């Protein structure tokens, strides 16, 4: 136990279990991306179990790239509004399987359907491939959603970490293309920039918190290629903090206090507000990166999911 621990005890329990399982599964520097993914999938298995039961769930392959999607419908009614959810993992790890419980939690709490996208991962598929996959799924939703009990006119985009980044980028793409816009953006501890700010130093201890600066740099390089964070690589569709943010939909930012990404999330909320976007920022004390995955044991995660789901239901009403 750490002296003067600023992490909530239930989240600390979650971190301890995650660190122990990572070591037991053989996680170490130098593993290939497929090896890291296999460990990450197994590490998350206990945290995906349980949670809300759905009225119906289905998997499909959609679009020219045959992107795998999973649709959770909490009730039998047709024409359900839908949250299109983009999992985190630094554009490199995780899947709709690692985030299945989180998607079901949102569905049950908001009364909305949730459609998760298994977008192509880096480094095998670098920027902008994930955005291309997301665009294909959104086109499919517009054309075919009603056949699956979904209301294509009432959709939100959301995700955690890299998934929050992709949500903003996809909304910007749709705005610039004149396409139908989401009703809201649900942004959980997003990776919006890549610049090391004060929170990187304050919360970057890998033995004490969840995510470190070098890990985040690796994710950015995996997504964008070598020298990903140099000024000439500042593509605003990737580092969305630097994008034009006008005319985006209402946005909910769920932020962990004990996270290296704290500062850029606070600044992103300020930038959205300055651009005229209706913005809600909620910082959860004692929480770390990935804390929502601890909902099985964490009252803070429970609170965050409940509050975001209430907001989600309101913007999709």
Secondary structure, DSSP 4 states (H G I P E B T S, - for coil): --TT--S-HHHHHHHHHHHHHHHHTT--TT--HHHHHHHHHHHHHHHHSSSPPPSEEEEEEETTTTEEEEEEESSS-SSEEEEEEE--STTTS--TTTTHHHHHHHHHHHS-EEEEEEPPPTTTS-TTHHHHHHHHHHHHHHHHGGGGTEEEEEEEEEEETHHHHHHHHHHHHHHHHTPPPPSEEEEES--------HHHHHS--TTTSS--HHHHHHHHHHHH-TTTTSGGG--TTTSGGGS--TTPPEEEEEEEEESTTHHHHHHHHHHHHHTT--EEEEEEEEEETTGGGGTTT-HHHHHHHHHHHHHHHHHH-
